[in-house]
Amino acid sequence: MDFRPSPAQQILISTARAFLRQHCSPELVQRLALDAHGFDETLWRRMAELGWPGLLIPLELGGSEGSLLDVILLTEEMGRVALPAPFVPSAVVATSLVLAAGSPAQQKRLLPALAAGERVATLALVEETGSFDLDGVTLECAVPGRLTGRKLFVRDAHIADDLIVAVRVGADLSLILLPTDQPGIAWLPLDTISGEKVFEVTFEGVDVRPEDLLGCAGGAADILASALRAGALARTAEMVGGAQRIVELAVEHAKTRVQGGRPIGGYQAIQHACADLVRDVDASRALLYAAAWRVCEGRPAEADVALAKAYAGEACLTAARRGHQIFGAISYCEEHPLHLVHKRIQAAGLEFGDSSHHLETVARAIGLAS
Amino acid sequence: MDFDFTDGERAFAEEVRGFLHANPPETFAVDGMDAGYGSGANSRAFLRALGAQGWLSMCWPKTHGGREAPMFMKLVLMEELALAGAPFGPLAGVWQTADAIIDFGTERLRRELLPAIARGEATFWQGYSEPDAGSDLLALKTEARRDGEHYVIRGHKIWSSHAGIATHGLVFARTSREARRSRGFSMFVVANGTPGMDIRPIRSLTGEVYHHEVFLDEVRVSAELMLGPEGDGFQALLNGLDADRFWGRFYKAPALERVLRQLVSYANTTEVRGVPLARDPGVRRRLAAIAADIAALRLIFYRAGCLIRDGAPLTYETAMAKVYADETGQKLARLGMDLLGVWGPLREGSRWAKLGGQISHLYLTTLGHTIAGGTAEILRSSVAVRGLGLPAEPKVAVESRR
C-alpha cells in the first residue's frame, strides 16, 4: 500500500500549483464569476501549452497520455484556486466520451483539437427532473431525424464548439455529437451563485444525421456511466483541493488574528474547528485517491466513486461552512477568497450526482435490498 | 499510489482466515469483557493460540526470537481478526510492550518477558491515570523512591483495563522531584501479585468489570524492571502515544464493518409496518453514510500505517484517526440502537434480543471511547497544536488555581 503520488505526479502537482498561483488569482476568479462570458482565453491557452486538456488523450492524437489519477491530482490543484475553465466538462467528461465511443474519424477530427485546447466540448445530459440518473434522460431523437427539446445545467455551452447530447432510444441511450453552430441550437444562461457558467440548451428541429452518432445507436449507457464517474471524481478532486485551501487559509488566519490578547488559534473552540477541517479533508482525499486508483487499475469502482463523492460532498461543504465561522465577518466580503472556494465546493457537490444520489449507489453496494 | 496488498500480505490474510476457520473464535473461553474497541473480548486461550502460530513475535528481530516479518503483517492479522469478531483483546498492548522491551528493556526484562509474550502468556495493564491525573497526566502523584538496587513505589492508579486478569502492570511514576514538570518520570514493569499491590475492580455501566484501580503501597521492584530511560519516561510515553492510538484503534474500522454487515442483514430481513426496513430511505441513507465513514476511517489508518512503516514523522495523524474512529463507533452504535428500536436495549442472552444483544453492549462501551486514551478534546487540541502549529492554550499557573 502506498498513498503517495509518484515522482512524476509530484512534479505535475508542483507545476500546477505554481502556475495557478501565478495565473489564477482570487481577483481573476471573482472577475470571471461576475462576468457573463466568464472565460479567460489566454489562461486556457496557457493551460493547453502545459498539455493539460490533453492529459487523457493518447500521444498519437496530440495528447500527453496521462492517467485518470493524474487528472485527479491536477483538478485538485484547480479546486484550490477555484479555477474558472472548461477543464472538467471538456477535458475530462467530453474527452472520455469521445475516447470511449468515437469512431476513428471522429477521434481524429476532435481529439487533437481538444488536446490543444482549440476546441471545447461539453455534455448535455440533465433534463427537467434535475437528475444525473441515466433514467432521467427522456429526450428522444430518431437518427436520422430532427431533435427538438431541451437540456439543463449544461456547463460552458456558450464557449463550446461541440455538444454531446444524451438521448433516449426506447429502453436505450444514444449519444449525438453536434456542433454548437448548427441551426436550431440555442443556449440560455442559468444564473447560479457559484459563477460557473451553466445553461439551458434548446434544440428546435435540429438536423441529426447518422454520422452525428457518437458510438453505436442505443449503446451509450455504459460509456456514459463511465464518463460520469470520471466527472464525479474530477469534481470530488475540486472539492478536496478547495477544502485543503480552506484549511490553509483558516489556520493562517487563526495564527495571526489576535483577539483578547492572543491569536484566536490559541482558543480551544477554534483549535477544535481546525482539527475537524483536517479530518474532513484527509478522509475525503483518501477516498478520492483510492477510488481513482481503482478506476485506473480497471477494477470495479462504481461503489468507490460513489463513496468518495458522497463523502466529500458532505465533508468538504461542512469544511467550507466551518471556514466562514473561523474567519468571522471578513469572509462575508466579496473581496475575500473564501466564498469563491466555498461556492465551487457547493457546485461540485451537485454535478454528476449529489450525495443522496451516490449514497443510494452505496446502499446497494453494501447489500441493502431495494 | 497503490491501494492493494502485496501478494505476501494477501497470502498471510488467507492463512489467518484458514486459522480462524479451523479454530472458530467463539469456541475460546472469555476471561474479560469486550470493550467495544474492535479487538473483541479478552481471551487468554485465544492469545496463546495466536502465540502458538508464532504471530505474536513474528515482527521481532531474529536475535529476540522473531522472524522479522514486515510490520504490515500485523495490520493484516488485526484486520482479519476484527472482521471475524475474534477475542484478541490484549494483542495490541502486548505488541507495544514487547516493542518497548526490545527497544529499551534491560537484559532481565528481555530474558524474562519476551518468551512469555511470544507464547501469549504475558499481558499488561497500563498504570498511567490517577484519580487527580486524567487529561493532565503530569499531575500524577505516584512516586518510585530509589533504595539501593530497588525502587519502592507508592501511589494510586486508576482506569487500568483488565488489570485483574493481566500478568504485569506498566506503572508510570515520578522518580525525581527536582526535575521540571515534564521530567523525572519513569516506567516500571511490575508483576501482578508483587507484595503491596492491591488491584480492585471497578464495575462499569455495562454491569461488567473492565477497569481497575490499583493501590501501590511500598511496592518494591528491582531497578532492572525499569522500562526506558530514567527520568525521561514522559517523553518516551508521549512518543509511544502515537503508536498507542494507532495500534489501539487500527482494528476499529474492520470491526465496525462487521457490525455494519449485521445491521444491513437486519434491515433486509426486518419489516416495519409491512415494509422492509431496508427500503426506508432514511435507513438506506444513514447506513450508506456510515459505510462511507468506515471506508474513510480504514484508509486514514492505513495511511498512518504507511507513515509508520516508512519511518515518516507523525504529528496529528494518529490523534485525528483515534477521534474519528471513536466518534464513528459511537455513531454506528447509535444508529444500530435506532434500527433495533425496542429490541435495542435487550442484553446478550435475553429473550428476544436481536443480533445477539451486542448492539446494546456496543452502545454502552463506545461511550467511553472518546474519553479513554486521550479525550476527544485533548486530541483535537493536539491535532491543532502539534499538527497545524496553532499556539497552545496558555497554562494556568498552579498558584492561581488555588
HADDOCK unambig.tbl for C-alpha pairs under 7 A between the chains (distance, minus, plus):
assign (segid A and resid 1 and name CA) (segid B and resid 2 and name CA) 5.07 0.50 0.50
assign (segid A and resid 1 and name CA) (segid B and resid 3 and name CA) 4.98 0.50 0.50
assign (segid A and resid 1 and name CA) (segid B and resid 4 and name CA) 5.53 0.50 0.50
assign (segid A and resid 1 and name CA) (segid B and resid 5 and name CA) 5.91 0.50 0.50
assign (segid A and resid 2 and name CA) (segid B and resid 1 and name CA) 5.04 0.50 0.50
assign (segid A and resid 2 and name CA) (segid B and resid 2 and name CA) 4.88 0.50 0.50
assign (segid A and resid 2 and name CA) (segid B and resid 3 and name CA) 6.34 0.50 0.50
assign (segid A and resid 2 and name CA) (segid B and resid 306 and name CA) 6.71 0.50 0.50
assign (segid A and resid 3 and name CA) (segid B and resid 1 and name CA) 5.12 0.50 0.50
assign (segid A and resid 3 and name CA) (segid B and resid 2 and name CA) 6.54 0.50 0.50
assign (segid A and resid 3 and name CA) (segid B and resid 303 and name CA) 6.42 0.50 0.50
assign (segid A and resid 4 and name CA) (segid B and resid 1 and name CA) 5.40 0.50 0.50
assign (segid A and resid 5 and name CA) (segid B and resid 1 and name CA) 5.58 0.50 0.50
assign (segid A and resid 6 and name CA) (segid B and resid 1 and name CA) 6.70 0.50 0.50
assign (segid A and resid 255 and name CA) (segid B and resid 390 and name CA) 5.97 0.50 0.50
assign (segid A and resid 265 and name CA) (segid B and resid 390 and name CA) 5.42 0.50 0.50
assign (segid A and resid 265 and name CA) (segid B and resid 391 and name CA) 6.22 0.50 0.50
assign (segid A and resid 266 and name CA) (segid B and resid 390 and name CA) 6.35 0.50 0.50
assign (segid A and resid 266 and name CA) (segid B and resid 391 and name CA) 4.87 0.50 0.50
assign (segid A and resid 266 and name CA) (segid B and resid 392 and name CA) 5.57 0.50 0.50
assign (segid A and resid 266 and name CA) (segid B and resid 393 and name CA) 5.10 0.50 0.50
assign (segid A and resid 267 and name CA) (segid B and resid 393 and name CA) 6.33 0.50 0.50
assign (segid A and resid 268 and name CA) (segid B and resid 381 and name CA) 6.63 0.50 0.50
assign (segid A and resid 271 and name CA) (segid B and resid 381 and name CA) 5.81 0.50 0.50
assign (segid A and resid 271 and name CA) (segid B and resid 384 and name CA) 5.25 0.50 0.50
assign (segid A and resid 272 and name CA) (segid B and resid 380 and name CA) 5.22 0.50 0.50
assign (segid A and resid 272 and name CA) (segid B and resid 381 and name CA) 6.10 0.50 0.50
assign (segid A and resid 272 and name CA) (segid B and resid 384 and name CA) 6.95 0.50 0.50
assign (segid A and resid 274 and name CA) (segid B and resid 384 and name CA) 6.43 0.50 0.50
assign (segid A and resid 275 and name CA) (segid B and resid 380 and name CA) 5.51 0.50 0.50
assign (segid A and resid 275 and name CA) (segid B and resid 383 and name CA) 5.63 0.50 0.50
assign (segid A and resid 275 and name CA) (segid B and resid 384 and name CA) 5.47 0.50 0.50
assign (segid A and resid 279 and name CA) (segid B and resid 320 and name CA) 6.55 0.50 0.50
assign (segid A and resid 283 and name CA) (segid B and resid 296 and name CA) 5.26 0.50 0.50
assign (segid A and resid 283 and name CA) (segid B and resid 300 and name CA) 6.38 0.50 0.50
assign (segid A and resid 286 and name CA) (segid B and resid 296 and name CA) 6.69 0.50 0.50
assign (segid A and resid 286 and name CA) (segid B and resid 299 and name CA) 6.11 0.50 0.50
assign (segid A and resid 286 and name CA) (segid B and resid 300 and name CA) 6.82 0.50 0.50
assign (segid A and resid 287 and name CA) (segid B and resid 296 and name CA) 5.90 0.50 0.50
assign (segid A and resid 290 and name CA) (segid B and resid 3 and name CA) 6.14 0.50 0.50
assign (segid A and resid 307 and name CA) (segid B and resid 292 and name CA) 5.46 0.50 0.50
assign (segid A and resid 311 and name CA) (segid B and resid 292 and name CA) 6.32 0.50 0.50
assign (segid A and resid 359 and name CA) (segid B and resid 285 and name CA) 6.14 0.50 0.50
assign (segid A and resid 359 and name CA) (segid B and resid 288 and name CA) 5.55 0.50 0.50
assign (segid A and resid 359 and name CA) (segid B and resid 289 and name CA) 6.58 0.50 0.50
assign (segid A and resid 360 and name CA) (segid B and resid 285 and name CA) 6.95 0.50 0.50
assign (segid A and resid 362 and name CA) (segid B and resid 288 and name CA) 5.48 0.50 0.50
assign (segid A and resid 363 and name CA) (segid B and resid 284 and name CA) 5.79 0.50 0.50
assign (segid A and resid 363 and name CA) (segid B and resid 288 and name CA) 4.88 0.50 0.50
assign (segid A and resid 367 and name CA) (segid B and resid 264 and name CA) 6.75 0.50 0.50
assign (segid A and resid 368 and name CA) (segid B and resid 264 and name CA) 5.92 0.50 0.50
assign (segid A and resid 368 and name CA) (segid B and resid 268 and name CA) 6.23 0.50 0.50
assign (segid A and resid 368 and name CA) (segid B and resid 278 and name CA) 5.71 0.50 0.50
assign (segid A and resid 369 and name CA) (segid B and resid 268 and name CA) 5.87 0.50 0.50
assign (segid A and resid 369 and name CA) (segid B and resid 278 and name CA) 5.91 0.50 0.50
assign (segid A and resid 369 and name CA) (segid B and resid 279 and name CA) 6.96 0.50 0.50
assign (segid A and resid 370 and name CA) (segid B and resid 278 and name CA) 6.97 0.50 0.50
assign (segid A and resid 370 and name CA) (segid B and resid 279 and name CA) 5.82 0.50 0.50
